[in-house]
């Protein structure tokens, strides 16, 4: 398992680029560990579409249990 750690400087807007680049260059499918607010839904359609993009790319809610399960199954992860 691999844990990639990013920076919040771009507010996670670069997550698609990072995930795509890692997949293309290293052949790792990276699962994001996302802030719980991503999974709570937004008040606007734009917010919901933005959140759905994270989920579409395999992001799971950050938690000790999810982190453990991803490590246990030897998956690559991305944490901002």
MIMI-168027 format. One record per residue: residue number from 1; x, y, z of N, C-alpha, C, O in turn; residue in three letters. Coordinates in Angstrom, 3 decimals, padded with zeros to 6 digits, always signed. Example, Ala and Ser with C-alpha at 12.3 -4.5 7.8 and 13.67 -1.06 7.14 Angstrom:
// residues 2
- nr / n_u / n_v / n_w / ca_u / ca_v / ca_w / c_u / c_v / c_w / o_u / o_v / o_w / rest
- 1 / +013.190 / -005.690 / +007.800 / +012.300 / -004.500 / +007.800 / +013.200 / -003.300 / +007.800 / +014.236 / -003.319 / +008.465 / ALA .
- 2 / +012.850 / -002.250 / +007.080 / +013.670 / -001.060 / +007.140 / +012.900 / +000.030 / +007.870 / +013.409 / +001.138 / +008.039 / SER .
This chain:
// residues 80
- nr / n_u / n_v / n_w / ca_u / ca_v / ca_w / c_u / c_v / c_w / o_u / o_v / o_w / rest
- 1 / +000.827 / -001.195 / +000.000 / +000.000 / +000.000 / +000.000 / +000.875 / +001.265 / +000.000 / +001.982 / +001.278 / +000.539 / UNK .
- 2 / +000.350 / +002.304 / -000.610 / +001.057 / +003.581 / -000.690 / +000.125 / +004.682 / -000.219 / -001.063 / +004.675 / -000.543 / UNK .
- 3 / +000.656 / +005.632 / +000.544 / -000.103 / +006.795 / +000.973 / +000.547 / +008.031 / +000.373 / +001.660 / +008.396 / +000.752 / UNK .
- 4 / -000.146 / +008.682 / -000.569 / +000.295 / +009.945 / -001.131 / -000.324 / +011.049 / -000.278 / -001.510 / +010.987 / +000.049 / UNK .
- 5 / +000.464 / +012.053 / +000.083 / -000.034 / +013.155 / +000.896 / +000.100 / +014.437 / +000.094 / +001.186 / +014.787 / -000.369 / UNK .
- 6 / -001.022 / +015.134 / -000.064 / -001.040 / +016.382 / -000.820 / -001.188 / +017.575 / +000.100 / -001.173 / +017.439 / +001.323 / UNK .
- 7 / -001.332 / +018.753 / -000.502 / -001.435 / +020.000 / +000.215 / -002.770 / +020.657 / -000.132 / -003.221 / +020.583 / -001.275 / UNK .
- 8 / -003.395 / +021.290 / +000.841 / -004.686 / +021.946 / +000.634 / -004.591 / +023.251 / -000.155 / -005.597 / +023.943 / -000.313 / UNK .
- 9 / -003.422 / +023.597 / -000.647 / -003.220 / +024.882 / -001.299 / -004.227 / +025.135 / -002.412 / -004.675 / +026.267 / -002.591 / UNK .
- 10 / -004.589 / +024.105 / -003.157 / -005.553 / +024.255 / -004.245 / -006.947 / +023.759 / -003.855 / -007.798 / +023.550 / -004.720 / UNK .
- 11 / -007.176 / +023.571 / -002.561 / -008.476 / +023.150 / -002.028 / -008.962 / +021.824 / -002.609 / -010.165 / +021.564 / -002.649 / UNK .
- 12 / -008.043 / +021.000 / -003.050 / -008.410 / +019.708 / -003.618 / -008.909 / +019.785 / -005.046 / -009.317 / +018.773 / -005.616 / UNK .
- 13 / -008.882 / +020.978 / -005.634 / -009.371 / +021.120 / -007.003 / -008.484 / +020.394 / -008.008 / -008.904 / +020.114 / -009.131 / UNK .
- 14 / -007.270 / +020.098 / -007.602 / -006.331 / +019.411 / -008.491 / -006.379 / +017.895 / -008.348 / -005.550 / +017.196 / -008.931 / UNK .
- 15 / -007.334 / +017.376 / -007.584 / -007.370 / +015.945 / -007.304 / -007.493 / +015.108 / -008.579 / -006.866 / +014.053 / -008.685 / UNK .
- 16 / -008.287 / +015.562 / -009.541 / -008.424 / +014.805 / -010.790 / -007.093 / +014.728 / -011.523 / -006.724 / +013.682 / -012.056 / UNK .
- 17 / -006.376 / +015.849 / -011.544 / -005.079 / +015.875 / -012.215 / -004.078 / +014.951 / -011.522 / -003.347 / +014.208 / -012.178 / UNK .
- 18 / -004.055 / +015.004 / -010.209 / -003.118 / +014.176 / -009.446 / -003.436 / +012.700 / -009.637 / -002.540 / +011.904 / -009.915 / UNK .
- 19 / -004.693 / +012.333 / -009.491 / -005.098 / +010.929 / -009.633 / -004.815 / +010.433 / -011.053 / -004.296 / +009.332 / -011.237 / UNK .
- 20 / -005.154 / +011.241 / -012.049 / -004.919 / +010.852 / -013.447 / -003.429 / +010.682 / -013.733 / -003.023 / +009.734 / -014.405 / UNK .
- 21 / -002.621 / +011.604 / -013.221 / -001.170 / +011.545 / -013.457 / -000.551 / +010.306 / -012.807 / +000.281 / +009.633 / -013.414 / UNK .
- 22 / -000.956 / +010.014 / -011.586 / -000.424 / +008.823 / -010.900 / -000.848 / +007.558 / -011.640 / -000.057 / +006.626 / -011.783 / UNK .
- 23 / -002.087 / +007.525 / -012.107 / -002.562 / +006.362 / -012.857 / -001.783 / +006.207 / -014.160 / -001.355 / +005.107 / -014.509 / UNK .
- 24 / -001.604 / +007.311 / -014.872 / -000.928 / +007.258 / -016.161 / +000.562 / +006.933 / -016.031 / +001.086 / +006.106 / -016.778 / UNK .
- 25 / +001.239 / +007.582 / -015.084 / +002.699 / +007.434 / -014.971 / +003.130 / +006.217 / -014.170 / +004.156 / +005.609 / -014.477 / UNK .
- 26 / +002.363 / +005.850 / -013.146 / +002.776 / +004.772 / -012.235 / +001.843 / +003.568 / -012.229 / +002.133 / +002.552 / -011.599 / UNK .
- 27 / +000.729 / +003.687 / -012.929 / -000.251 / +002.606 / -013.007 / -000.829 / +002.226 / -011.639 / -001.091 / +001.054 / -011.368 / UNK .
- 28 / -001.022 / +003.233 / -010.785 / -001.671 / +003.039 / -009.492 / -003.027 / +003.723 / -009.539 / -003.122 / +004.899 / -009.891 / UNK .
- 29 / -004.066 / +002.997 / -009.190 / -005.373 / +003.607 / -009.013 / -005.442 / +004.106 / -007.578 / -005.474 / +003.307 / -006.642 / UNK .
- 30 / -005.464 / +005.410 / -007.404 / -005.385 / +006.029 / -006.085 / -006.787 / +006.315 / -005.564 / -007.618 / +006.883 / -006.273 / UNK .
- 31 / -007.043 / +005.920 / -004.327 / -008.316 / +006.213 / -003.664 / -008.108 / +007.404 / -002.746 / -007.197 / +007.414 / -001.919 / UNK .
- 32 / -008.958 / +008.400 / -002.899 / -008.864 / +009.579 / -002.044 / -009.519 / +009.334 / -000.701 / -010.513 / +008.616 / -000.597 / UNK .
- 33 / -008.946 / +009.944 / +000.329 / -009.569 / +009.968 / +001.650 / -010.143 / +011.363 / +001.812 / -009.401 / +012.322 / +002.029 / UNK .
- 34 / -011.468 / +011.484 / +001.709 / -012.115 / +012.785 / +001.646 / -012.718 / +013.244 / +002.957 / -013.139 / +012.441 / +003.790 / UNK .
- 35 / -012.748 / +014.545 / +003.117 / -013.363 / +015.168 / +004.286 / -014.847 / +014.790 / +004.331 / -015.496 / +014.722 / +003.287 / UNK .
- 36 / -015.378 / +014.547 / +005.506 / -016.789 / +014.140 / +005.617 / -017.783 / +015.101 / +004.977 / -018.871 / +014.677 / +004.588 / UNK .
- 37 / -017.445 / +016.379 / +004.857 / -018.373 / +017.344 / +004.259 / -018.658 / +017.002 / +002.794 / -019.722 / +017.344 / +002.279 / UNK .
- 38 / -017.734 / +016.341 / +002.129 / -017.935 / +015.929 / +000.736 / -019.121 / +014.968 / +000.636 / -019.837 / +014.960 / -000.366 / UNK .
- 39 / -019.321 / +014.178 / +001.653 / -020.357 / +013.145 / +001.630 / -021.667 / +013.608 / +002.247 / -022.653 / +012.871 / +002.235 / UNK .
- 40 / -021.688 / +014.830 / +002.790 / -022.891 / +015.343 / +003.424 / -023.847 / +015.995 / +002.460 / -024.986 / +016.296 / +002.817 / UNK .
- 41 / -023.397 / +016.217 / +001.236 / -024.243 / +016.891 / +000.256 / -024.201 / +018.392 / +000.432 / -023.949 / +018.893 / +001.527 / UNK .
- 42 / -024.446 / +019.097 / -000.637 / -024.444 / +020.554 / -000.599 / -025.833 / +021.097 / -000.813 / -026.770 / +020.344 / -001.078 / UNK .
- 43 / -025.966 / +022.395 / -000.699 / -027.263 / +023.041 / -000.892 / -027.525 / +023.402 / -002.341 / -028.648 / +023.745 / -002.710 / UNK .
- 44 / -026.481 / +023.324 / -003.168 / -026.657 / +023.717 / -004.564 / -026.305 / +022.564 / -005.484 / -025.586 / +021.641 / -005.100 / UNK .
- 45 / -026.818 / +022.629 / -006.698 / -026.500 / +021.612 / -007.699 / -025.020 / +021.622 / -008.022 / -024.419 / +020.562 / -008.194 / UNK .
- 46 / -024.417 / +022.814 / -008.108 / -022.983 / +022.917 / -008.405 / -022.163 / +022.224 / -007.324 / -021.201 / +021.518 / -007.625 / UNK .
- 47 / -022.546 / +022.427 / -006.065 / -021.843 / +021.784 / -004.961 / -021.972 / +020.266 / -005.043 / -020.995 / +019.543 / -004.842 / UNK .
- 48 / -023.174 / +019.786 / -005.339 / -023.393 / +018.345 / -005.442 / -022.596 / +017.747 / -006.594 / -022.026 / +016.665 / -006.452 / UNK .
- 49 / -022.547 / +018.435 / -007.733 / -021.772 / +017.940 / -008.870 / -020.300 / +017.878 / -008.537 / -019.617 / +016.925 / -008.911 / UNK .
- 50 / -019.799 / +018.891 / -007.831 / -018.397 / +018.916 / -007.424 / -018.094 / +017.745 / -006.500 / -017.083 / +017.063 / -006.669 / UNK .
- 51 / -018.964 / +017.510 / -005.526 / -018.782 / +016.402 / -004.596 / -018.872 / +015.062 / -005.307 / -018.128 / +014.140 / -004.974 / UNK .
- 52 / -019.768 / +014.936 / -006.279 / -019.902 / +013.689 / -007.027 / -018.634 / +013.359 / -007.801 / -018.311 / +012.188 / -008.000 / UNK .
- 53 / -017.912 / +014.395 / -008.240 / -016.646 / +014.161 / -008.937 / -015.658 / +013.421 / -008.039 / -014.973 / +012.504 / -008.491 / UNK .
- 54 / -015.584 / +013.818 / -006.768 / -014.689 / +013.135 / -005.834 / -015.101 / +011.672 / -005.673 / -014.261 / +010.773 / -005.711 / UNK .
- 55 / -016.382 / +011.448 / -005.496 / -016.892 / +010.089 / -005.285 / -016.682 / +009.241 / -006.533 / -016.360 / +008.057 / -006.440 / UNK .
- 56 / -016.867 / +009.852 / -007.703 / -016.651 / +009.140 / -008.966 / -015.209 / +008.649 / -009.089 / -014.956 / +007.603 / -009.685 / UNK .
- 57 / -014.284 / +009.392 / -008.536 / -012.874 / +009.010 / -008.588 / -012.481 / +008.059 / -007.453 / -011.294 / +007.807 / -007.246 / UNK .
- 58 / -013.453 / +007.537 / -006.726 / -013.173 / +006.517 / -005.717 / -012.873 / +007.030 / -004.336 / -012.374 / +006.285 / -003.493 / UNK .
- 59 / -013.169 / +008.297 / -004.084 / -012.913 / +008.872 / -002.766 / -013.833 / +008.234 / -001.734 / -015.018 / +008.017 / -001.986 / UNK .
- 60 / -013.269 / +007.939 / -000.574 / -014.049 / +007.432 / +000.559 / -013.891 / +008.404 / +001.721 / -012.926 / +009.167 / +001.775 / UNK .
- 61 / -014.837 / +008.373 / +002.645 / -014.783 / +009.259 / +003.805 / -013.559 / +008.907 / +004.659 / -013.325 / +007.743 / +004.984 / UNK .
- 62 / -012.787 / +009.940 / +005.014 / -011.613 / +009.705 / +005.838 / -012.067 / +009.273 / +007.237 / -012.875 / +009.938 / +007.884 / UNK .
- 63 / -011.526 / +008.151 / +007.673 / -011.809 / +007.632 / +009.013 / -010.745 / +006.579 / +009.304 / -010.159 / +006.015 / +008.380 / UNK .
- 64 / -010.499 / +006.316 / +010.566 / -009.524 / +005.266 / +010.884 / -009.907 / +003.914 / +010.268 / -009.039 / +003.184 / +009.789 / UNK .
- 65 / -011.190 / +003.584 / +010.281 / -011.624 / +002.285 / +009.740 / -011.402 / +002.215 / +008.231 / -010.911 / +001.206 / +007.725 / UNK .
- 66 / -011.763 / +003.286 / +007.504 / -011.556 / +003.275 / +006.055 / -010.071 / +003.248 / +005.709 / -009.658 / +002.543 / +004.787 / UNK .
- 67 / -009.268 / +004.015 / +006.448 / -007.815 / +004.000 / +006.235 / -007.274 / +002.580 / +006.441 / -006.510 / +002.074 / +005.618 / UNK .
- 68 / -007.670 / +001.957 / +007.527 / -007.215 / +000.597 / +007.826 / -007.634 / -000.376 / +006.723 / -006.825 / -001.186 / +006.270 / UNK .
- 69 / -008.886 / -000.298 / +006.293 / -009.380 / -001.221 / +005.264 / -008.655 / -001.044 / +003.930 / -008.365 / -002.026 / +003.246 / UNK .
- 70 / -008.364 / +000.199 / +003.560 / -007.616 / +000.431 / +002.325 / -006.185 / -000.089 / +002.444 / -005.651 / -000.668 / +001.498 / UNK .
- 71 / -005.568 / +000.117 / +003.602 / -004.210 / -000.409 / +003.812 / -004.226 / -001.935 / +003.797 / -003.350 / -002.564 / +003.204 / UNK .
- 72 / -005.208 / -002.516 / +004.438 / -005.330 / -003.970 / +004.527 / -005.473 / -004.609 / +003.142 / -004.963 / -005.702 / +002.897 / UNK .
- 73 / -006.177 / -003.908 / +002.239 / -006.375 / -004.432 / +000.889 / -005.317 / -003.919 / -000.090 / -005.444 / -004.082 / -001.304 / UNK .
- 74 / -004.270 / -003.296 / +000.464 / -003.093 / -002.854 / -000.306 / -003.424 / -001.883 / -001.437 / -002.895 / -001.990 / -002.543 / UNK .
- 75 / -004.305 / -000.939 / -001.137 / -004.683 / +000.075 / -002.117 / -003.856 / +001.333 / -001.920 / -003.451 / +001.646 / -000.800 / UNK .
- 76 / -003.604 / +002.056 / -003.004 / -002.932 / +003.346 / -002.931 / -003.956 / +004.397 / -002.526 / -005.097 / +004.372 / -002.985 / UNK .
- 77 / -003.537 / +005.329 / -001.654 / -004.447 / +006.355 / -001.146 / -003.857 / +007.735 / -001.310 / -002.640 / +007.908 / -001.367 / UNK .
- 78 / -004.738 / +008.714 / -001.385 / -004.351 / +010.117 / -001.483 / -005.054 / +010.882 / -000.364 / -006.278 / +010.848 / -000.243 / UNK .
- 79 / -004.265 / +011.565 / +000.442 / -004.790 / +012.330 / +001.556 / -004.332 / +013.777 / +001.425 / -003.140 / +014.044 / +001.277 / UNK .
- 80 / -005.273 / +014.704 / +001.477 / -004.944 / +016.131 / +001.443 / -005.068 / +016.687 / +002.834 / -004.837 / +017.877 / +003.046 / UNK .
